[in-house]
Amino acid sequence: MTTSAPFKSDFALLDVKAGRKALAKRIAKGERIPVVIRGTICGQWSRDDGTSIEFEIGVSSVEEVKPA
């Protein structure tokens, strides 16, 4: 069962190791790639800048979603 989180975000950073060059080429061509990212918020990455705080996410999986 999932529930809505009591916090909101409109972006995330993803550190890509394997497949990074091929992904960079796709992005350079203007492709937008829908994905589902699963992970765990495991630490605070930055200090509060008055607008937001960045958090570290340990990614357990990334799945590319095929457009319908």
PyMOL Python script that loads the backbone (N, CA, C, O; Angstrom):
from pymol import cmd

cmd.read_pdbstr("""\
ATOM      1  N   MET A   1       0.837  -1.173   0.000  1.00  0.00           N
ATOM      2  CA  MET A   1       0.000   0.000   0.000  1.00  0.00           C
ATOM      3  C   MET A   1       0.889   1.247   0.000  1.00  0.00           C
ATOM      4  O   MET A   1       1.859   1.310   0.756  1.00  0.00           O
ATOM      5  N   THR A   2       0.573   2.228  -0.832  1.00  0.00           N
ATOM      6  CA  THR A   2       1.310   3.480  -0.845  1.00  0.00           C
ATOM      7  C   THR A   2       0.402   4.607  -0.384  1.00  0.00           C
ATOM      8  O   THR A   2      -0.813   4.571  -0.575  1.00  0.00           O
ATOM      9  N   THR A   3       1.016   5.597   0.220  1.00  0.00           N
ATOM     10  CA  THR A   3       0.284   6.783   0.642  1.00  0.00           C
ATOM     11  C   THR A   3       1.036   8.012   0.157  1.00  0.00           C
ATOM     12  O   THR A   3       2.232   7.948  -0.127  1.00  0.00           O
ATOM     13  N   SER A   4       0.345   9.105   0.067  1.00  0.00           N
ATOM     14  CA  SER A   4       0.968  10.354  -0.344  1.00  0.00           C
ATOM     15  C   SER A   4       1.933  10.817   0.740  1.00  0.00           C
ATOM     16  O   SER A   4       1.611  10.759   1.926  1.00  0.00           O
ATOM     17  N   ALA A   5       3.117  11.276   0.333  1.00  0.00           N
ATOM     18  CA  ALA A   5       4.123  11.749   1.291  1.00  0.00           C
ATOM     19  C   ALA A   5       3.756  13.142   1.803  1.00  0.00           C
ATOM     20  O   ALA A   5       3.123  13.915   1.084  1.00  0.00           O
ATOM     21  N   PRO A   6       4.142  13.469   3.030  1.00  0.00           N
ATOM     22  CA  PRO A   6       3.833  14.786   3.586  1.00  0.00           C
ATOM     23  C   PRO A   6       4.818  15.865   3.124  1.00  0.00           C
ATOM     24  O   PRO A   6       4.897  16.926   3.743  1.00  0.00           O
ATOM     25  N   PHE A   7       5.567  15.613   2.050  1.00  0.00           N
ATOM     26  CA  PHE A   7       6.502  16.579   1.486  1.00  0.00           C
ATOM     27  C   PHE A   7       6.358  16.549  -0.023  1.00  0.00           C
ATOM     28  O   PHE A   7       5.851  15.574  -0.578  1.00  0.00           O
ATOM     29  N   LYS A   8       6.794  17.601  -0.691  1.00  0.00           N
ATOM     30  CA  LYS A   8       6.658  17.712  -2.146  1.00  0.00           C
ATOM     31  C   LYS A   8       7.992  18.099  -2.768  1.00  0.00           C
ATOM     32  O   LYS A   8       8.798  18.786  -2.142  1.00  0.00           O
ATOM     33  N   SER A   9       8.223  17.658  -3.997  1.00  0.00           N
ATOM     34  CA  SER A   9       9.413  18.001  -4.759  1.00  0.00           C
ATOM     35  C   SER A   9       9.040  18.028  -6.224  1.00  0.00           C
ATOM     36  O   SER A   9       8.119  17.329  -6.647  1.00  0.00           O
ATOM     37  N   ASP A  10       9.751  18.833  -7.006  1.00  0.00           N
ATOM     38  CA  ASP A  10       9.488  18.844  -8.441  1.00  0.00           C
ATOM     39  C   ASP A  10      10.718  18.484  -9.269  1.00  0.00           C
ATOM     40  O   ASP A  10      10.725  18.685 -10.483  1.00  0.00           O
ATOM     41  N   PHE A  11      11.774  17.947  -8.615  1.00  0.00           N
ATOM     42  CA  PHE A  11      12.926  17.456  -9.366  1.00  0.00           C
ATOM     43  C   PHE A  11      13.749  16.504  -8.504  1.00  0.00           C
ATOM     44  O   PHE A  11      13.611  16.467  -7.282  1.00  0.00           O
ATOM     45  N   ALA A  12      14.604  15.740  -9.168  1.00  0.00           N
ATOM     46  CA  ALA A  12      15.537  14.850  -8.484  1.00  0.00           C
ATOM     47  C   ALA A  12      16.802  14.774  -9.332  1.00  0.00           C
ATOM     48  O   ALA A  12      16.749  15.024 -10.536  1.00  0.00           O
ATOM     49  N   LEU A  13      17.922  14.437  -8.732  1.00  0.00           N
ATOM     50  CA  LEU A  13      19.159  14.221  -9.464  1.00  0.00           C
ATOM     51  C   LEU A  13      19.428  12.723  -9.508  1.00  0.00           C
ATOM     52  O   LEU A  13      19.206  12.020  -8.522  1.00  0.00           O
ATOM     53  N   LEU A  14      19.903  12.237 -10.643  1.00  0.00           N
ATOM     54  CA  LEU A  14      20.193  10.817 -10.809  1.00  0.00           C
ATOM     55  C   LEU A  14      21.637  10.672 -11.263  1.00  0.00           C
ATOM     56  O   LEU A  14      21.995  11.152 -12.339  1.00  0.00           O
ATOM     57  N   ASP A  15      22.463  10.025 -10.472  1.00  0.00           N
ATOM     58  CA  ASP A  15      23.861   9.789 -10.803  1.00  0.00           C
ATOM     59  C   ASP A  15      23.946   8.502 -11.614  1.00  0.00           C
ATOM     60  O   ASP A  15      23.733   7.416 -11.074  1.00  0.00           O
ATOM     61  N   VAL A  16      24.254   8.610 -12.902  1.00  0.00           N
ATOM     62  CA  VAL A  16      24.264   7.456 -13.797  1.00  0.00           C
ATOM     63  C   VAL A  16      25.694   6.960 -13.986  1.00  0.00           C
ATOM     64  O   VAL A  16      26.583   7.737 -14.334  1.00  0.00           O
ATOM     65  N   LYS A  17      25.914   5.684 -13.760  1.00  0.00           N
ATOM     66  CA  LYS A  17      27.233   5.073 -13.949  1.00  0.00           C
ATOM     67  C   LYS A  17      27.224   4.239 -15.226  1.00  0.00           C
ATOM     68  O   LYS A  17      27.827   4.640 -16.221  1.00  0.00           O
ATOM     69  N   ALA A  18      26.563   3.103 -15.221  1.00  0.00           N
ATOM     70  CA  ALA A  18      26.509   2.242 -16.400  1.00  0.00           C
ATOM     71  C   ALA A  18      25.511   2.813 -17.408  1.00  0.00           C
ATOM     72  O   ALA A  18      24.396   3.181 -17.038  1.00  0.00           O
ATOM     73  N   GLY A  19      25.906   2.887 -18.672  1.00  0.00           N
ATOM     74  CA  GLY A  19      25.027   3.362 -19.735  1.00  0.00           C
ATOM     75  C   GLY A  19      24.966   4.879 -19.856  1.00  0.00           C
ATOM     76  O   GLY A  19      24.116   5.407 -20.573  1.00  0.00           O
ATOM     77  N   ARG A  20      25.857   5.584 -19.163  1.00  0.00           N
ATOM     78  CA  ARG A  20      25.791   7.043 -19.124  1.00  0.00           C
ATOM     79  C   ARG A  20      26.055   7.696 -20.477  1.00  0.00           C
ATOM     80  O   ARG A  20      25.428   8.705 -20.798  1.00  0.00           O
ATOM     81  N   LYS A  21      26.967   7.144 -21.281  1.00  0.00           N
ATOM     82  CA  LYS A  21      27.284   7.763 -22.574  1.00  0.00           C
ATOM     83  C   LYS A  21      26.121   7.617 -23.554  1.00  0.00           C
ATOM     84  O   LYS A  21      25.785   8.557 -24.274  1.00  0.00           O
ATOM     85  N   ALA A  22      25.514   6.440 -23.576  1.00  0.00           N
ATOM     86  CA  ALA A  22      24.360   6.230 -24.450  1.00  0.00           C
ATOM     87  C   ALA A  22      23.188   7.116 -24.013  1.00  0.00           C
ATOM     88  O   ALA A  22      22.474   7.665 -24.852  1.00  0.00           O
ATOM     89  N   LEU A  23      22.999   7.251 -22.712  1.00  0.00           N
ATOM     90  CA  LEU A  23      21.929   8.108 -22.208  1.00  0.00           C
ATOM     91  C   LEU A  23      22.197   9.565 -22.588  1.00  0.00           C
ATOM     92  O   LEU A  23      21.278  10.272 -23.002  1.00  0.00           O
ATOM     93  N   ALA A  24      23.439  10.018 -22.452  1.00  0.00           N
ATOM     94  CA  ALA A  24      23.795  11.389 -22.803  1.00  0.00           C
ATOM     95  C   ALA A  24      23.516  11.674 -24.282  1.00  0.00           C
ATOM     96  O   ALA A  24      23.067  12.768 -24.626  1.00  0.00           O
ATOM     97  N   LYS A  25      23.780  10.698 -25.160  1.00  0.00           N
ATOM     98  CA  LYS A  25      23.509  10.861 -26.594  1.00  0.00           C
ATOM     99  C   LYS A  25      22.007  11.004 -26.855  1.00  0.00           C
ATOM    100  O   LYS A  25      21.587  11.827 -27.668  1.00  0.00           O
ATOM    101  N   ARG A  26      21.213  10.203 -26.162  1.00  0.00           N
ATOM    102  CA  ARG A  26      19.758  10.289 -26.334  1.00  0.00           C
ATOM    103  C   ARG A  26      19.238  11.656 -25.895  1.00  0.00           C
ATOM    104  O   ARG A  26      18.399  12.254 -26.568  1.00  0.00           O
ATOM    105  N   ILE A  27      19.740  12.143 -24.765  1.00  0.00           N
ATOM    106  CA  ILE A  27      19.330  13.440 -24.249  1.00  0.00           C
ATOM    107  C   ILE A  27      19.798  14.562 -25.179  1.00  0.00           C
ATOM    108  O   ILE A  27      19.072  15.531 -25.401  1.00  0.00           O
ATOM    109  N   ALA A  28      21.017  14.429 -25.723  1.00  0.00           N
ATOM    110  CA  ALA A  28      21.555  15.436 -26.643  1.00  0.00           C
ATOM    111  C   ALA A  28      20.702  15.565 -27.902  1.00  0.00           C
ATOM    112  O   ALA A  28      20.645  16.634 -28.510  1.00  0.00           O
ATOM    113  N   LYS A  29      20.041  14.478 -28.294  1.00  0.00           N
ATOM    114  CA  LYS A  29      19.153  14.493 -29.459  1.00  0.00           C
ATOM    115  C   LYS A  29      17.797  15.105 -29.125  1.00  0.00           C
ATOM    116  O   LYS A  29      16.944  15.247 -30.001  1.00  0.00           O
ATOM    117  N   GLY A  30      17.598  15.470 -27.853  1.00  0.00           N
ATOM    118  CA  GLY A  30      16.328  16.081 -27.446  1.00  0.00           C
ATOM    119  C   GLY A  30      15.307  15.100 -26.924  1.00  0.00           C
ATOM    120  O   GLY A  30      14.172  15.477 -26.630  1.00  0.00           O
ATOM    121  N   GLU A  31      15.697  13.841 -26.805  1.00  0.00           N
ATOM    122  CA  GLU A  31      14.764  12.817 -26.322  1.00  0.00           C
ATOM    123  C   GLU A  31      14.453  13.024 -24.839  1.00  0.00           C
ATOM    124  O   GLU A  31      15.351  13.323 -24.053  1.00  0.00           O
ATOM    125  N   ARG A  32      13.220  12.871 -24.468  1.00  0.00           N
ATOM    126  CA  ARG A  32      12.786  12.886 -23.074  1.00  0.00           C
ATOM    127  C   ARG A  32      12.436  11.447 -22.726  1.00  0.00           C
ATOM    128  O   ARG A  32      11.677  10.806 -23.453  1.00  0.00           O
ATOM    129  N   ILE A  33      12.967  10.935 -21.644  1.00  0.00           N
ATOM    130  CA  ILE A  33      12.862   9.518 -21.328  1.00  0.00           C
ATOM    131  C   ILE A  33      12.061   9.337 -20.044  1.00  0.00           C
ATOM    132  O   ILE A  33      12.553   9.666 -18.965  1.00  0.00           O
ATOM    133  N   PRO A  34      10.834   8.821 -20.137  1.00  0.00           N
ATOM    134  CA  PRO A  34      10.042   8.601 -18.936  1.00  0.00           C
ATOM    135  C   PRO A  34      10.590   7.423 -18.133  1.00  0.00           C
ATOM    136  O   PRO A  34      10.870   6.358 -18.683  1.00  0.00           O
ATOM    137  N   VAL A  35      10.739   7.631 -16.824  1.00  0.00           N
ATOM    138  CA  VAL A  35      11.274   6.597 -15.951  1.00  0.00           C
ATOM    139  C   VAL A  35      10.497   6.527 -14.642  1.00  0.00           C
ATOM    140  O   VAL A  35       9.813   7.470 -14.245  1.00  0.00           O
ATOM    141  N   VAL A  36      10.625   5.386 -13.993  1.00  0.00           N
ATOM    142  CA  VAL A  36      10.160   5.201 -12.619  1.00  0.00           C
ATOM    143  C   VAL A  36      11.415   4.947 -11.792  1.00  0.00           C
ATOM    144  O   VAL A  36      12.179   4.028 -12.085  1.00  0.00           O
ATOM    145  N   ILE A  37      11.627   5.759 -10.761  1.00  0.00           N
ATOM    146  CA  ILE A  37      12.799   5.617  -9.905  1.00  0.00           C
ATOM    147  C   ILE A  37      12.328   5.169  -8.526  1.00  0.00           C
ATOM    148  O   ILE A  37      11.461   5.798  -7.919  1.00  0.00           O
ATOM    149  N   ARG A  38      12.909   4.073  -8.038  1.00  0.00           N
ATOM    150  CA  ARG A  38      12.607   3.596  -6.695  1.00  0.00           C
ATOM    151  C   ARG A  38      13.864   3.717  -5.856  1.00  0.00           C
ATOM    152  O   ARG A  38      14.962   3.401  -6.314  1.00  0.00           O
ATOM    153  N   GLY A  39      13.700   4.169  -4.642  1.00  0.00           N
ATOM    154  CA  GLY A  39      14.855   4.321  -3.784  1.00  0.00           C
ATOM    155  C   GLY A  39      14.446   4.700  -2.377  1.00  0.00           C
ATOM    156  O   GLY A  39      13.271   4.673  -2.012  1.00  0.00           O
ATOM    157  N   THR A  40      15.452   5.052  -1.601  1.00  0.00           N
ATOM    158  CA  THR A  40      15.256   5.401  -0.203  1.00  0.00           C
ATOM    159  C   THR A  40      15.946   6.726   0.083  1.00  0.00           C
ATOM    160  O   THR A  40      17.123   6.894  -0.238  1.00  0.00           O
ATOM    161  N   ILE A  41      15.229   7.667   0.681  1.00  0.00           N
ATOM    162  CA  ILE A  41      15.858   8.903   1.125  1.00  0.00           C
ATOM    163  C   ILE A  41      16.714   8.522   2.324  1.00  0.00           C
ATOM    164  O   ILE A  41      16.201   8.061   3.344  1.00  0.00           O
ATOM    165  N   CYS A  42      18.037   8.721   2.193  1.00  0.00           N
ATOM    166  CA  CYS A  42      18.926   8.202   3.230  1.00  0.00           C
ATOM    167  C   CYS A  42      19.805   9.257   3.883  1.00  0.00           C
ATOM    168  O   CYS A  42      20.589   8.928   4.773  1.00  0.00           O
ATOM    169  N   GLY A  43      19.700  10.499   3.474  1.00  0.00           N
ATOM    170  CA  GLY A  43      20.490  11.535   4.105  1.00  0.00           C
ATOM    171  C   GLY A  43      20.199  12.905   3.541  1.00  0.00           C
ATOM    172  O   GLY A  43      19.603  13.033   2.471  1.00  0.00           O
ATOM    173  N   GLN A  44      20.619  13.928   4.261  1.00  0.00           N
ATOM    174  CA  GLN A  44      20.476  15.297   3.797  1.00  0.00           C
ATOM    175  C   GLN A  44      21.716  15.669   3.000  1.00  0.00           C
ATOM    176  O   GLN A  44      22.832  15.470   3.478  1.00  0.00           O
ATOM    177  N   TRP A  45      21.544  16.212   1.781  1.00  0.00           N
ATOM    178  CA  TRP A  45      22.645  16.518   0.879  1.00  0.00           C
ATOM    179  C   TRP A  45      23.093  17.975   0.994  1.00  0.00           C
ATOM    180  O   TRP A  45      24.276  18.276   0.834  1.00  0.00           O
ATOM    181  N   SER A  46      22.159  18.869   1.268  1.00  0.00           N
ATOM    182  CA  SER A  46      22.499  20.290   1.347  1.00  0.00           C
ATOM    183  C   SER A  46      21.810  20.940   2.536  1.00  0.00           C
ATOM    184  O   SER A  46      20.963  20.337   3.195  1.00  0.00           O
ATOM    185  N   ARG A  47      22.192  22.179   2.791  1.00  0.00           N
ATOM    186  CA  ARG A  47      21.525  22.940   3.841  1.00  0.00           C
ATOM    187  C   ARG A  47      20.295  23.641   3.277  1.00  0.00           C
ATOM    188  O   ARG A  47      20.141  23.755   2.061  1.00  0.00           O
ATOM    189  N   ASP A  48      19.442  24.099   4.144  1.00  0.00           N
ATOM    190  CA  ASP A  48      18.257  24.843   3.734  1.00  0.00           C
ATOM    191  C   ASP A  48      18.694  26.187   3.171  1.00  0.00           C
ATOM    192  O   ASP A  48      19.336  26.971   3.869  1.00  0.00           O
ATOM    193  N   ASP A  49      18.348  26.463   1.900  1.00  0.00           N
ATOM    194  CA  ASP A  49      18.718  27.732   1.268  1.00  0.00           C
ATOM    195  C   ASP A  49      17.589  28.753   1.333  1.00  0.00           C
ATOM    196  O   ASP A  49      17.642  29.793   0.677  1.00  0.00           O
ATOM    197  N   GLY A  50      16.572  28.450   2.125  1.00  0.00           N
ATOM    198  CA  GLY A  50      15.418  29.331   2.226  1.00  0.00           C
ATOM    199  C   GLY A  50      14.292  28.928   1.303  1.00  0.00           C
ATOM    200  O   GLY A  50      13.163  29.394   1.458  1.00  0.00           O
ATOM    201  N   THR A  51      14.585  28.062   0.337  1.00  0.00           N
ATOM    202  CA  THR A  51      13.574  27.568  -0.594  1.00  0.00           C
ATOM    203  C   THR A  51      13.425  26.066  -0.502  1.00  0.00           C
ATOM    204  O   THR A  51      12.310  25.547  -0.549  1.00  0.00           O
ATOM    205  N   SER A  52      14.549  25.354  -0.369  1.00  0.00           N
ATOM    206  CA  SER A  52      14.501  23.894  -0.360  1.00  0.00           C
ATOM    207  C   SER A  52      15.735  23.319   0.323  1.00  0.00           C
ATOM    208  O   SER A  52      16.699  24.030   0.606  1.00  0.00           O
ATOM    209  N   ILE A  53      15.682  22.007   0.582  1.00  0.00           N
ATOM    210  CA  ILE A  53      16.811  21.226   1.077  1.00  0.00           C
ATOM    211  C   ILE A  53      16.933  20.026   0.142  1.00  0.00           C
ATOM    212  O   ILE A  53      15.932  19.370  -0.144  1.00  0.00           O
ATOM    213  N   GLU A  54      18.134  19.728  -0.337  1.00  0.00           N
ATOM    214  CA  GLU A  54      18.347  18.548  -1.176  1.00  0.00           C
ATOM    215  C   GLU A  54      18.656  17.350  -0.285  1.00  0.00           C
ATOM    216  O   GLU A  54      19.349  17.470   0.725  1.00  0.00           O
ATOM    217  N   PHE A  55      18.130  16.199  -0.678  1.00  0.00           N
ATOM    218  CA  PHE A  55      18.333  14.969   0.073  1.00  0.00           C
ATOM    219  C   PHE A  55      18.973  13.914  -0.824  1.00  0.00           C
ATOM    220  O   PHE A  55      18.715  13.871  -2.027  1.00  0.00           O
ATOM    221  N   GLU A  56      19.798  13.074  -0.235  1.00  0.00           N
ATOM    222  CA  GLU A  56      20.445  11.965  -0.923  1.00  0.00           C
ATOM    223  C   GLU A  56      19.452  10.809  -1.033  1.00  0.00           C
ATOM    224  O   GLU A  56      18.767  10.471  -0.067  1.00  0.00           O
ATOM    225  N   ILE A  57      19.384  10.216  -2.208  1.00  0.00           N
ATOM    226  CA  ILE A  57      18.510   9.065  -2.427  1.00  0.00           C
ATOM    227  C   ILE A  57      19.363   7.889  -2.865  1.00  0.00           C
ATOM    228  O   ILE A  57      20.087   7.979  -3.856  1.00  0.00           O
ATOM    229  N   GLY A  58      19.283   6.793  -2.138  1.00  0.00           N
ATOM    230  CA  GLY A  58      19.912   5.549  -2.558  1.00  0.00           C
ATOM    231  C   GLY A  58      18.956   4.867  -3.524  1.00  0.00           C
ATOM    232  O   GLY A  58      17.905   4.373  -3.116  1.00  0.00           O
ATOM    233  N   VAL A  59      19.316   4.838  -4.800  1.00  0.00           N
ATOM    234  CA  VAL A  59      18.433   4.290  -5.838  1.00  0.00           C
ATOM    235  C   VAL A  59      18.550   2.774  -5.871  1.00  0.00           C
ATOM    236  O   VAL A  59      19.646   2.225  -5.982  1.00  0.00           O
ATOM    237  N   SER A  60      17.407   2.104  -5.772  1.00  0.00           N
ATOM    238  CA  SER A  60      17.410   0.641  -5.845  1.00  0.00           C
ATOM    239  C   SER A  60      17.079   0.147  -7.254  1.00  0.00           C
ATOM    240  O   SER A  60      17.489  -0.948  -7.637  1.00  0.00           O
ATOM    241  N   SER A  61      16.336   0.949  -8.028  1.00  0.00           N
ATOM    242  CA  SER A  61      16.059   0.561  -9.416  1.00  0.00           C
ATOM    243  C   SER A  61      15.575   1.770 -10.215  1.00  0.00           C
ATOM    244  O   SER A  61      14.981   2.704  -9.676  1.00  0.00           O
ATOM    245  N   VAL A  62      15.851   1.720 -11.522  1.00  0.00           N
ATOM    246  CA  VAL A  62      15.340   2.695 -12.460  1.00  0.00           C
ATOM    247  C   VAL A  62      14.759   1.905 -13.624  1.00  0.00           C
ATOM    248  O   VAL A  62      15.428   1.044 -14.196  1.00  0.00           O
ATOM    249  N   GLU A  63      13.525   2.199 -13.968  1.00  0.00           N
ATOM    250  CA  GLU A  63      12.861   1.493 -15.071  1.00  0.00           C
ATOM    251  C   GLU A  63      12.454   2.505 -16.130  1.00  0.00           C
ATOM    252  O   GLU A  63      11.829   3.518 -15.815  1.00  0.00           O
ATOM    253  N   GLU A  64      12.804   2.238 -17.384  1.00  0.00           N
ATOM    254  CA  GLU A  64      12.323   3.095 -18.473  1.00  0.00           C
ATOM    255  C   GLU A  64      10.890   2.682 -18.788  1.00  0.00           C
ATOM    256  O   GLU A  64      10.582   1.497 -18.917  1.00  0.00           O
ATOM    257  N   VAL A  65      10.034   3.669 -18.907  1.00  0.00           N
ATOM    258  CA  VAL A  65       8.611   3.429 -19.180  1.00  0.00           C
ATOM    259  C   VAL A  65       8.389   3.618 -20.678  1.00  0.00           C
ATOM    260  O   VAL A  65       8.735   4.661 -21.233  1.00  0.00           O
ATOM    261  N   LYS A  66       7.822   2.628 -21.322  1.00  0.00           N
ATOM    262  CA  LYS A  66       7.532   2.722 -22.745  1.00  0.00           C
ATOM    263  C   LYS A  66       6.276   3.568 -22.951  1.00  0.00           C
ATOM    264  O   LYS A  66       5.246   3.299 -22.332  1.00  0.00           O
ATOM    265  N   PRO A  67       6.347   4.585 -23.810  1.00  0.00           N
ATOM    266  CA  PRO A  67       5.164   5.416 -24.066  1.00  0.00           C
ATOM    267  C   PRO A  67       4.005   4.594 -24.607  1.00  0.00           C
ATOM    268  O   PRO A  67       4.208   3.631 -25.346  1.00  0.00           O
ATOM    269  N   ALA A  68       2.808   4.972 -24.240  1.00  0.00           N
ATOM    270  CA  ALA A  68       1.609   4.227 -24.687  1.00  0.00           C
ATOM    271  C   ALA A  68       1.283   4.504 -26.121  1.00  0.00           C
ATOM    272  O   ALA A  68       0.312   3.962 -26.650  1.00  0.00           O
TER     273      ALA A  68
END
""", "prot")
cmd.dss("prot")
cmd.show_as("cartoon", "prot")
cmd.util.cbc("prot")
cmd.orient("prot")
